[in-house]
Amino acid sequence: MAQKKGLGEEEVPVPLQAVLLADSFTQKFRPITLERPKVLLPLANVPMIEYTLAWLESVGVAEVFVFCCSHANQVKDYLQKSQWLGQSRIKVDTIESHDSISAGDALRLIYEKNVCSSHPSIGAFYETIMRVPDQKKKRSIVLESIRGDFVLISGDTVSNMSLADALQEHKQRRKKDPLAVMTMVIKQSKPSSISCRTRLGNDELFIGIDPESNELLYYEDRVDYSKGLVSLDKILLSERPAVLLQNDKQDCYIDICSPEVLSLFTDNFDYQQLRRDFVKGLLMDDIMGYKIFTYEIGSSYAARIENFRSYDTVSKDILQRWMYPFVPDVQFSGNCPAVKMDREGIYRANGMKLIFLFTYGNDLNNCP
């Protein structure tokens, strides 16, 4: 996205930004996360957040806002010691909060800080915003401080996909339809027919997509299997010639968002979770008309570590090199240990030698 200048002046390109949530706001990894943040847990001997930051840097993100809540000091100290905060290739800033209990709270706080930091007089500017009665005018004033589309991702998400095509589709779509506020990345993942769960241990996901535009029309990640059916609104089927219903897709939890996404969370305080509140809320809202679209990746890898099963699965996938170049023997950041890969997929540290030991008895003639 580019900022428009005056008549006769060239447009100034806006650097790609990202919001990284360094807190999952869940308790699935307790009691481990009682003393240590989830994003600093080792994943193939490297903290999770390293994979996320390295991927953001590889896809051209120039500025990352890391939102820290639980164990915020540990996350900030790690980023400081790991030199992510002092790099010239990518700018990393931290936003700290001890009161946020959900992703919705985090995005609302980021929105408020974005508003305040863009004006020399914080109090005066905030009071000016509050005096504007029209929500649309209020939003237009606020959006002057948000420079463009941004990537929304959690610190427990890993990927090696290229974001160029998805970002281009999102920008082209935004030019034609300003109501297209979000693009979700998905990939194919056939769930088990017995447990109705994916290999990552997540529940089976049902989504409805417009096959022509890839617009997301239906999203359900909590299906009541006892009833053996999924309920759809008749309007969903009557307004379109075709709706593609799928249960073999995985939500990668990588989103390309327009600046309006932050303001939508501020206008709706009941939006707490990204999927179950925000996504479903927009899909059911017939007044504002905001739209969410999907982008499906093919051979690339993307997954979020939500539970212990996905933690184990993603660790094995990294060792089996599905995440290349983010693998143990490639130092994709300055915080990766020096490791070599031997035959049969054995990784060992540089300088380490394998010593084979054996024992034998007094009577060697009895050896088989």
N, C-alpha and C positions, 0 to 999 in steps of 0.2 A: 504494500500500500504506500502511496505517496501523498504528502501534504501539498495542497494546491497553494500557489503563490499568486501574486497580483498579476494584472494583465501584462503580457509580454515576458514574464519571468518563468523559468523552468520549475517543474515540480521537484521537490526534494524527497528522495526516497526515505522511507521510515524503516529503521532497522527492526528485524523480527525480534519480538519479545516473548518471554515465557513466564508462566506462573507455576512454580513447583511447590506442591503441598508436601512438606516434610513430616506430615502426621496423617495417619490413616483414620483417626478418630474412631477406632474400633478397639476391642479387647481380645481379638482372636489370638494374639501372640503372647498373652499373659501366661505365666508370671515373668517371662523373659523381659518384656518391655516395661516392667515396673522400675527397673534400674537402668535401662538402656533404650534409646529410641530405636524404633524398628528400622529406620532408613540407614542406621549404622551397623546393622547385623551383617555378618559376612556372607557373601554370596560367591561361592567358588574362591574364597579367600580374599575377596574385595568387598568393601561396604556397598550396600545396594545403591546408595545415592550417587556413587561414582559412575555406575552404568548410565543413570539418568542424565547426569550432567555431561558426561562424555558424548552421549547420543545427541543431546541438544546442541552441543558445540559442533558436532559433525554435520548437522542438517542446516547450519547457518544461523542459529539463534545468536544474537549479539548481546542480549541483556536478559538475565534471569532474576526473578524475585523469588527467593526461597522463604516460604512461610513456615515459621517455627513455632510450635506450641508445646507439646510434651517434650520434656528434657531439652528445652530450647538452648540452654547454655552449652550442652554437649555438642549439639549440631553446629552452633556458631563457632565453638572452639575447633571442631574438626575442620570446618571450611577454612578457618584462619590458618591452621597448621598445614593443611593440604595445599595451600597457595591458590585455591580457587578464587578467593576474594581479591587477589592481587594480579590476576592475569590481564593481559592486554587484548587477547583474542576474544574473550567473552567476559562481560561484566556481570558479576554476581553480587546481589544485594540481599540482605536478610530483613525480614519483617517479623517481629516477635510479638506474641500474644499469650497471655496466661488465662484468658477468659473464654476463648473460642472453644466450643464443644462439637463443632461440625464443620464440614467443608463450606456450608452456606455462611456461617459466621466468619470464616476466614476470608471469603471473597468479599463480604460486606466490609470488613476491616480494610482490605486492600483497596477497595473502592474509595473509602473515606480518606485513607492516607494519600491516594493518588490525587484526590480533589484538593486536599490541604497543601500538599507539597508543590502544587503547580501555581500557587498564588503567593505573592510576597506578604500579604496580610491574611493569615489563616482565619482569624476570627471574623474579620470583616467580610471575607469572601464566603465563608460558611453561612453567615447571616444573610448575605445577598441571595445565596441559593435557596435558603429556607423561605424567603419572602416571595419567591416566584411561584404563583399558584398553579400555572400550567405545567403538568408533568413533562410534556414533550419539550417545552422551552427549558425547563430545569435540566433535563437530560442533555440537551444540546450544549448548554453552558459547561456542564461537567465534562462532556466528552472532548472538550478542547484540550484537556490535560492528558488524555489517553491517545497515544500516537497511532495506533492501528491494531490490526488483528494480532492475536497472541495465542501461544500454545499453552493449553492447560493440561498438566500432568502431575501424577503423584510420584513421590520419591521412591516408591516400591514398584515402579513400572520400568521394564527393560525392553529395548527394541534395537533393531539395526536397519529399520526401514528408511527409505528415502522419502522425505517430506515434500519434495519439490512438486510432484504432480498433484498431490492432495491440496497443497497450498494454492497452486495455480487454479485448480477447480473452484476452490472456495472463493478466491478473489474475483474470478470471472462471474461466478454465480451472484456475488454481492453487487456487482455492477448492474446486473439485470434485475435483481430482486433484493432491495435493502432489508427485507424481512428475514432473509436467510442468515441467521445469526450464529450458526454452529455447524461444524462438520465433525462427525464421529468416525473414528477409524475402527473397522471391524475386520475379522478374518474368519476363514472356515475352520470349524472345530466340531466334528461329529460327536455328540454325547453318547454315553453308553445306553443301550436299549433296556438294560436291566436296572441300573441305578439312576438313570436320567441325569447324570452328572458328566461334566467334561473331564479331560485328563488333568486339569488343574484343580479339580475338586469343587468347581462352582456348579450352581444349579443350572439346569437347562434354560436357555434364553429363547424366548419367542419374540420375533420382530416382524413387523409388516413394513414393506418398502414399496414405493412406486417404482416399477421396473424401468420406466423411461427417464425419470429425473433423479432417482436414488433418494428421494425424500423419505425420511422416516415417518411412518404413520402410526405405528403401534410398537410398544416396548413393554415387555413383561418378563421380569426375572424371578418372580415368585408365583409359580403355577401350582394350583391345588390339584395334585395328581389323583386324589381320591375321587374327584368328580369325573376325571377323564375327558375334560373338554376345556376349550378356551373361548371366552365370551368376547365378541366383537360388536362394536356399534354399527347399526345398519347404515348410518350416514357415511361411514368409512367406505363401505362397498358401493353405495349408490352414487357418490360423487365422482368416482374414477372408473375407467373401463377395466382396469386390472390392478390387483394388489397382490404382491408376492409375499406370502407368509412363509417364514423360515424358522427352523429350530436347530440349524447346523452352523450357526455363527457364534463367534466369540467376541465380546466387547473388549477391545484393547485398552480402554480408558486413556486414549490419547485424543484430545479434542482441539480443533482449531476454532477459536472463538472470536467474534467481533466484540468491540468495546461495550456494546449494549448488554452483553451477558452480565457484566458486573453490576450495571445499574438495575437489571431485572431482579437480581438477588436483593438489592437494597429496597426495591419497591415491594417485594414480597418476602416478609420475614418468616413465612411458613416454609420457605424453601430451605431445607437443611441438608439433605443428601443430594448429590449431583444427579443421580439417575432416578431414584424413586420419588423425588420431590420435583426437582427442576425439569428434567426431561419429560416426565409424565405430565407435569403441570402445563408445559408449553403445548404438548400434544392435545390436551383436553381444552385448551383456551381457544375459544372461537372469536373472542373480541379483538385482541391485539394482532393475531394472525402471524406470530413469529414461527419460523420454520427451522427444522433440524434436518440435515442431510447426512448421508453415510458415504464413506470411502472404503472400499474393500481392498486389502493387500493380498498378494498372492504368495510368493515364495519367501518373502521377508518374515522376520520373527518379531513378535510383540506379545507381551504377556504382563499381567499384574500379579504380584505375589500377595494374595489375600489370606491364605491359610497355610498350615504346615504342609499340606499335600502339594500345593503349588510351589512352596519353597523348595521341596525336594525335587519336583519335576523340573523347575527352571534351572536348578543347580546342575542336574544331569544333562539338560539340553546345552548348557554353556560348556560343560566338559566334552560333550559330543560335537561341539563347534557349530551348532545351529545359530549361534549369536555372533559369528565372525563379522567384523574384526574384534569384537569385544569378548575375547577369549583369554585364558590364563597366560599363554605364551606370547601375547601381543601386549605391549605396554601402552594401552590406549590412553592412559593418563599418567601423571607423575607420581601417583600413589599406588601403582601396581607393582607387586614384587617381580623380580626377574626370574622367569620360569622358562624351562625348555620342555619341548614335547618329544618324547621318544616313541619308538615303535609300540604298537598296540595301545595307543592312546594314554600312555603313562606320562604324567607331568612331574618334573622334578626341578628343584631350585638349582640355579647355576652353582657349580662347584661341589654339588652333592654327589657322592659315589654310593652305589648299592653294593653292599657286602653280603655275600651268600654264606651262611654258616651251616655246618652239618656236624653231627656227632657220630662216633663209631665205637663199637665195643672192642674187647680184647681179642675175640675170635673172629677175624675177618673172613674165615672160610664159610661161616654160617650166613654171610650177607646174601640176600637174594640177588 
